[in-house]
Amino acid sequence: MATHRCRAAARALLATAILTTLTSLGQQPASLPLPASAASGAPTQLLDLFASNDKSGVPDRALNLNDLEVLDDGKPVPLTGFLRPGESGTRPVVLWIVVQCVMPGVINNGSGFLRGFTTDLASGLTHLGLGEAYGVAHWCDDGAVSLDLQPNRRIVQLGPTLAAVLGPTVNPPTNPFLGEAALLKVIRDAIEATSRFNPRAMPVLVFLYGDHTAADARQVDHLTQQLLAVPATVFLVNNGLADPPHAAFREIPMVLGHLAGETGGSYFHVPFGDHDPLVFAQALAAVLDRLHSRYQLSWLPRRPDNQEHRLALRLTSAARKAHPGTELRARNTYLASPQPATPSN
């Protein structure tokens, strides 16, 4: 799982976003659209690819179709679709900002570290793209779950909504499994709400949370399969000060960090020793810029058997020379659904 020192990186990403977008337009060969067979019902799989410099974090938007190799269970497969960042047909993003209720004494382990930092968060969403939206959701360890804002573009509502969620202090539950169930439910609810808003949209869940979590491995695996089937992506943003969670036998610790790694997302550690109110807004802007810098690939699975399969993506030897330092990030498994994915055009 990638960990990013996000404050400087976020500023660098914001400063270079316009320049790199302009220099990538009109200079590449035509993209490869979905073939007619995929659009008419073949079980095409979609893959969101993030490419960036391994040191600066600046996105690489100049890759071509022939720069990539895709391995399905170790066997090469041809791409049936290739869309560059921002190209027509790329799935629009619905960005969910997800937090946990504040409990007594729980600051860095939960979402309490955001108290006092919600006013300026909306500035991190000013570059929502055409057709994109955001929503707000939260869960509590007493089992409560709420979608506080349905997908919309009124970013001025973000700060007040989060302030209202994080304002009250909720007493800890007597049943420790209630919070685990609520966390899994809020993820499912956000995915379903995204589908109702726009069946073509890509659900992206950004957890502003310390990730002091552990959950049953079977439940986490089942949830991972649901995320892969959509496919959806998870990002985790916090201040890096959470205590390591205790995981019992057959439990997965740091559940959200695990899901970020499985879905091709990232963990952003945001140091804020000087209590700069903009650091978390900059982290959101960095997440959004990364999403706008993604490639959308598609291919036909070798075996559409509704099972999980290994997936590997790499640069060709020629591309590694042409793009030194470029790091690829995508999910490393996929669910080979016999049902067709939503067409990208």
Backbone torsions as a table, in degrees:
resi	resn	phi	psi	omega
1	MET	NA	132.7	-177.7
2	ALA	-80.9	134.3	174.5
3	THR	-113.9	131.8	-173.6
4	HIS	-121.3	128.7	168.3
5	ARG	-76.9	100.8	-153.6
6	CYS	-89.9	-19.2	-171.6
7	ARG	-65.7	-53.5	178.8
8	ALA	-68.5	-38.3	-179.1
9	ALA	-63.0	-39.6	-179.9
10	ALA	-62.6	-43.1	179.1
11	ARG	-64.5	-39.4	178.6
12	ALA	-64.1	-41.5	179.2
13	LEU	-63.5	-42.7	-179.7
14	LEU	-66.0	-39.4	-177.5
15	ALA	-68.9	-30.2	-176.1
16	THR	-98.6	-6.6	-173.5
17	ALA	-58.8	-49.4	-177.7
18	ILE	-66.6	-44.4	-177.5
19	LEU	-62.2	-47.3	-177.4
20	THR	-69.0	-31.2	176.3
21	THR	-65.8	-45.4	-177.9
22	LEU	-65.4	-39.9	-176.6
23	THR	-74.3	-16.5	-179.4
24	SER	-90.9	-15.4	-176.7
25	LEU	-76.9	135.3	171.3
26	GLY	74.7	8.7	-175.6
27	GLN	-115.2	0.0	-175.1
28	GLN	-116.4	155.6	175.1
29	PRO	-61.7	165.6	-177.8
30	ALA	-61.2	146.9	177.6
31	SER	-76.5	166.9	-179.4
32	LEU	-99.7	112.7	-179.8
33	PRO	-78.3	170.1	175.0
34	LEU	-64.8	136.9	177.3
35	PRO	-70.5	162.1	-178.3
36	ALA	-60.4	-35.4	-178.7
37	SER	-63.2	-37.9	179.1
38	ALA	-68.6	-44.1	-178.2
39	ALA	-66.4	-22.7	-175.6
40	SER	-96.4	3.5	172.3
41	GLY	137.2	-7.2	176.2
42	ALA	-66.8	148.4	-172.9
43	PRO	-76.8	66.8	178.6
44	THR	-64.3	136.2	176.1
45	GLN	-101.2	141.9	178.0
46	LEU	-107.0	141.9	179.1
47	LEU	-136.3	126.7	174.6
48	ASP	-95.3	123.3	-175.7
49	LEU	-112.5	129.5	175.2
50	PHE	-109.4	126.6	179.5
51	ALA	-124.8	127.2	-178.7
52	SER	-153.1	162.6	177.0
53	ASN	-69.9	133.4	-173.5
54	ASP	-70.6	-12.9	178.9
55	LYS	-105.9	-48.4	-176.3
56	SER	-86.8	-23.0	-175.6
57	GLY	79.4	0.1	-179.1
58	VAL	-70.4	129.8	-177.8
59	PRO	-62.0	145.7	173.0
60	ASP	-102.4	107.6	-177.9
61	ARG	-101.8	13.5	-172.0
62	ALA	-109.9	17.4	178.5
63	LEU	-75.4	150.8	176.4
64	ASN	-114.7	167.1	178.9
65	LEU	-54.1	-43.7	-175.2
66	ASN	-76.3	-2.8	177.8
67	ASP	-82.3	-10.8	-168.8
68	LEU	-116.8	146.1	172.0
69	GLU	-124.9	130.9	179.4
70	VAL	-114.3	129.9	179.2
71	LEU	-116.9	123.2	178.0
72	ASP	-105.6	108.7	-173.1
73	ASP	53.0	40.2	176.4
74	GLY	83.4	-3.5	-179.1
75	LYS	-106.6	132.2	179.3
76	PRO	-62.4	139.6	175.3
77	VAL	-131.3	143.0	178.2
78	PRO	-77.6	146.2	174.5
79	LEU	-77.6	136.0	175.5
80	THR	-101.0	-7.8	177.9
81	GLY	-154.2	143.0	-179.2
82	PHE	-150.0	111.7	179.2
83	LEU	-120.0	133.2	179.2
84	ARG	-82.2	166.6	-179.6
85	PRO	-52.9	128.0	176.4
86	GLY	77.9	2.0	-176.2
87	GLU	-75.4	149.0	179.7
88	SER	-57.0	132.6	-177.7
89	GLY	105.9	-17.9	176.5
90	THR	-66.9	138.3	-178.2
91	ARG	-61.6	131.7	174.2
92	PRO	-69.6	155.4	-176.1
93	VAL	-97.0	137.6	162.5
94	VAL	-113.9	111.1	-172.8
95	LEU	-96.4	115.5	179.3
96	TRP	-97.8	124.2	173.0
97	ILE	-94.3	116.7	-171.5
98	VAL	-121.7	130.2	179.3
99	VAL	-132.9	167.6	176.2
100	GLN	-106.9	146.1	172.2
101	CYS	-53.3	150.0	178.6
102	VAL	-88.0	130.3	176.6
103	MET	-111.7	159.7	-177.6
104	PRO	-56.1	125.3	176.8
105	GLY	77.2	-2.2	-178.4
106	VAL	-98.9	101.8	-177.4
107	ILE	-112.4	-70.7	-176.3
108	ASN	-76.2	-27.5	179.9
109	ASN	-74.4	-20.1	-179.2
110	GLY	-118.4	-131.7	178.3
111	SER	-114.0	9.1	-177.7
112	GLY	-63.7	-22.5	179.5
113	PHE	-64.6	-14.3	-179.3
114	LEU	-82.6	-13.8	179.9
115	ARG	-56.8	128.8	-177.8
116	GLY	87.3	-3.6	-178.2
117	PHE	-118.2	11.5	-174.8
118	THR	-86.1	-21.9	-173.1
119	THR	-59.6	-41.1	-173.7
120	ASP	-96.1	4.3	-176.4
121	LEU	-62.6	-31.6	-176.1
122	ALA	-59.7	-27.2	-179.5
123	SER	-64.5	-19.4	177.3
124	GLY	-77.4	-9.0	-177.8
125	LEU	-112.1	12.5	-175.7
126	THR	-66.4	-17.3	-178.6
127	HIS	-104.5	27.9	170.2
128	LEU	-55.4	132.6	-176.7
129	GLY	-80.6	171.8	178.1
130	LEU	-59.7	128.6	-179.7
131	GLY	82.0	-0.9	-179.7
132	GLU	-94.8	164.1	-177.6
133	ALA	-154.4	172.3	175.2
134	TYR	-135.9	161.1	175.1
135	GLY	-142.2	168.5	179.1
136	VAL	-127.0	136.2	178.6
137	ALA	-143.3	157.3	174.3
138	HIS	-149.1	161.4	174.0
139	TRP	-134.6	158.9	179.7
140	CYS	-127.1	153.5	179.2
141	ASP	-72.4	-6.9	173.4
142	ASP	-88.2	5.4	177.0
143	GLY	100.5	-8.6	-178.6
144	ALA	-72.7	143.5	178.3
145	VAL	-138.2	139.8	179.0
146	SER	-149.0	137.2	166.4
147	LEU	-94.2	98.4	-169.8
148	ASP	-76.1	-31.7	173.8
149	LEU	-133.7	121.4	172.7
150	GLN	-70.7	161.0	-177.4
151	PRO	-52.1	129.2	-178.3
152	ASN	-160.6	178.9	-179.5
153	ARG	-118.6	9.4	-177.9
154	ARG	-86.2	83.9	-171.8
155	ILE	-68.3	-17.9	178.5
156	VAL	-65.2	-16.2	179.9
157	GLN	-82.9	-12.9	-174.5
158	LEU	-62.0	-53.8	-177.1
159	GLY	-59.2	-53.3	179.1
160	PRO	-60.5	-36.3	179.7
161	THR	-65.4	-46.1	179.2
162	LEU	-66.5	-37.8	178.0
163	ALA	-61.5	-38.5	178.4
164	ALA	-68.1	-37.2	179.4
165	VAL	-69.1	-42.7	-173.9
166	LEU	-86.7	-6.6	-177.7
167	GLY	-67.0	-54.8	-178.4
168	PRO	-69.2	154.7	172.7
169	THR	-107.5	123.8	-175.4
170	VAL	-100.5	131.2	179.0
171	ASN	-65.2	142.5	-179.4
172	PRO	-65.8	150.5	-177.1
173	PRO	-80.1	162.3	174.0
174	THR	-85.0	-22.8	178.9
175	ASN	-105.3	109.9	-175.4
176	PRO	-67.5	-16.3	-177.5
177	PHE	-82.7	-11.9	179.6
178	LEU	-63.8	-42.8	-179.5
179	GLY	-65.3	-39.7	177.8
180	GLU	-60.1	-46.1	179.8
181	ALA	-65.3	-37.7	-179.4
182	ALA	-67.4	-38.8	177.9
183	LEU	-61.0	-45.9	179.8
184	LEU	-65.2	-35.8	-178.5
185	LYS	-70.1	-39.1	-177.7
186	VAL	-65.3	-32.4	176.5
187	ILE	-66.2	-46.7	179.8
188	ARG	-63.9	-41.4	-179.3
189	ASP	-62.8	-40.3	179.8
190	ALA	-65.7	-39.7	178.1
191	ILE	-64.2	-43.8	179.8
192	GLU	-65.5	-39.5	178.7
193	ALA	-65.9	-34.6	176.1
194	THR	-63.5	-44.0	-179.9
195	SER	-63.4	-38.0	177.4
196	ARG	-67.2	-37.0	-179.4
197	PHE	-69.1	-45.9	180.0
198	ASN	-160.5	107.5	-177.7
199	PRO	-58.6	-21.9	-179.7
200	ARG	-85.7	-12.7	-170.5
201	ALA	-72.1	154.0	176.9
202	MET	-96.5	113.6	177.1
203	PRO	-74.8	127.9	177.2
204	VAL	-125.0	121.1	-178.1
205	LEU	-106.2	115.6	178.4
206	VAL	-105.7	109.4	-178.8
207	PHE	-92.3	117.5	172.1
208	LEU	-93.2	89.3	-163.3
209	TYR	-163.3	145.4	-178.2
210	GLY	-72.9	-16.3	177.8
211	ASP	64.2	40.7	172.0
212	HIS	-84.4	72.6	-170.0
213	THR	-132.2	157.6	169.2
214	ALA	-155.0	140.1	-178.3
215	ALA	-146.9	158.4	179.6
216	ASP	-55.8	130.4	-174.5
217	ALA	-59.7	-35.9	-179.2
218	ARG	-67.1	-39.9	177.8
219	GLN	-66.4	-41.4	179.7
220	VAL	-65.1	-41.2	178.3
221	ASP	-62.6	-41.2	179.0
222	HIS	-64.3	-41.8	178.2
223	LEU	-66.2	-38.6	177.5
224	THR	-59.5	-42.7	178.6
225	GLN	-62.2	-39.2	177.4
226	GLN	-63.6	-41.1	178.5
227	LEU	-65.7	-39.8	-179.6
228	LEU	-68.8	-31.7	-177.6
229	ALA	-71.3	-25.5	-173.7
230	VAL	-67.6	-53.4	-10.9
231	PRO	-87.8	150.1	179.4
232	ALA	-120.1	163.6	-177.6
233	THR	-129.5	141.2	-179.7
234	VAL	-114.0	136.2	171.6
235	PHE	-123.1	149.1	178.5
236	LEU	-124.9	128.2	179.1
237	VAL	-127.7	125.5	173.9
238	ASN	-156.2	-175.2	-177.5
239	ASN	-94.5	6.4	175.4
240	GLY	73.0	13.2	-174.5
241	LEU	-108.1	9.4	-179.0
242	ALA	-69.6	147.7	174.1
243	ASP	-72.9	144.7	176.2
244	PRO	-60.7	132.3	-179.1
245	PRO	-75.6	153.3	172.9
246	HIS	-91.0	126.2	179.7
247	ALA	-113.6	126.2	176.6
248	ALA	-76.8	176.5	178.4
249	PHE	-58.3	133.8	179.6
250	ARG	66.4	25.5	172.3
251	GLU	-113.5	149.3	176.7
252	ILE	-102.4	122.7	178.3
253	PRO	-81.9	161.6	179.1
254	MET	47.5	62.4	-171.8
255	VAL	-57.8	-43.0	-175.1
256	LEU	-72.0	-37.0	173.2
257	GLY	-62.4	-38.2	176.3
258	HIS	-62.3	-45.6	-179.7
259	LEU	-66.7	-35.1	176.3
260	ALA	-60.9	-44.3	178.6
261	GLY	-65.2	-39.8	-177.5
262	GLU	-70.6	-28.6	-174.8
263	THR	-101.1	3.1	179.0
264	GLY	87.3	8.4	177.4
265	GLY	-84.2	-159.6	-176.0
266	SER	-147.2	164.0	173.6
267	TYR	-109.1	119.4	178.0
268	PHE	-103.5	112.7	174.4
269	HIS	-92.8	118.0	-173.3
270	VAL	-110.2	97.8	176.4
271	PRO	-71.4	134.9	179.3
272	PHE	-139.4	54.1	-179.8
273	GLY	-61.1	-30.8	178.8
274	ASP	-91.5	7.1	176.8
275	HIS	55.2	41.8	174.8
276	ASP	-68.1	120.3	-176.2
277	PRO	-67.9	-10.9	-176.5
278	LEU	-94.9	-4.4	-171.7
279	VAL	-64.1	-37.8	-179.3
280	PHE	-76.5	-31.3	172.7
281	ALA	-63.4	-40.4	177.6
282	GLN	-64.6	-35.4	176.7
283	ALA	-65.2	-43.2	177.0
284	LEU	-62.0	-41.2	178.8
285	ALA	-62.9	-37.8	178.6
286	ALA	-66.5	-40.5	176.6
287	VAL	-61.8	-46.2	-178.4
288	LEU	-64.7	-40.3	178.1
289	ASP	-64.4	-39.0	177.3
290	ARG	-62.9	-41.0	179.0
291	LEU	-64.1	-38.3	178.8
292	HIS	-73.6	-11.2	-180.0
293	SER	-100.7	9.3	-174.4
294	ARG	-86.0	152.1	171.1
295	TYR	-96.5	147.7	175.4
296	GLN	-114.8	117.5	-177.8
297	LEU	-112.0	156.9	174.2
298	SER	-144.3	150.6	178.6
299	TRP	-156.0	165.1	177.0
300	LEU	-97.2	121.7	-178.3
301	PRO	-63.8	149.4	179.9
302	ARG	-67.3	-35.3	-178.9
303	ARG	-137.8	98.4	178.1
304	PRO	-77.9	72.0	-170.7
305	ASP	-108.4	12.2	179.4
306	ASN	63.1	26.9	177.1
307	GLN	-114.4	164.1	178.2
308	GLU	-83.7	135.1	-178.2
309	HIS	-129.2	152.8	178.2
310	ARG	-75.7	142.5	-178.2
311	LEU	-133.6	133.4	177.2
312	ALA	-134.0	141.2	-179.6
313	LEU	-132.7	132.6	-178.8
314	ARG	-149.3	160.4	175.3
315	LEU	-80.3	146.6	172.2
316	THR	-68.3	164.3	179.9
317	SER	-60.5	-38.7	178.3
318	ALA	-66.3	-38.6	-179.8
319	ALA	-68.6	-34.4	178.3
320	ARG	-63.2	-34.1	177.2
321	LYS	-73.7	-37.8	-178.5
322	ALA	-76.8	-23.1	-177.6
323	HIS	-127.8	63.8	-178.1
324	PRO	-62.8	134.6	178.4
325	GLY	85.9	-3.5	179.3
326	THR	-75.9	127.3	179.8
327	GLU	-110.7	132.7	178.6
328	LEU	-98.0	138.5	177.4
329	ARG	-134.7	124.1	177.6
330	ALA	-157.9	167.5	178.1
331	ARG	-65.9	151.6	-176.0
332	ASN	-106.9	6.3	171.1
333	THR	-141.0	163.2	174.6
334	TYR	-150.1	157.4	178.2
335	LEU	-98.1	115.7	-175.6
336	ALA	-80.3	75.3	-177.2
337	SER	-69.2	137.7	175.3
338	PRO	-74.4	-7.7	177.0
339	GLN	-91.6	144.6	-178.8
340	PRO	-68.3	145.7	173.2
341	ALA	-73.4	161.9	176.2
342	THR	-64.2	125.0	-178.9
343	PRO	-59.1	147.8	-178.3
344	SER	-92.8	5.2	174.5
345	ASN	-145.2	NA	NA
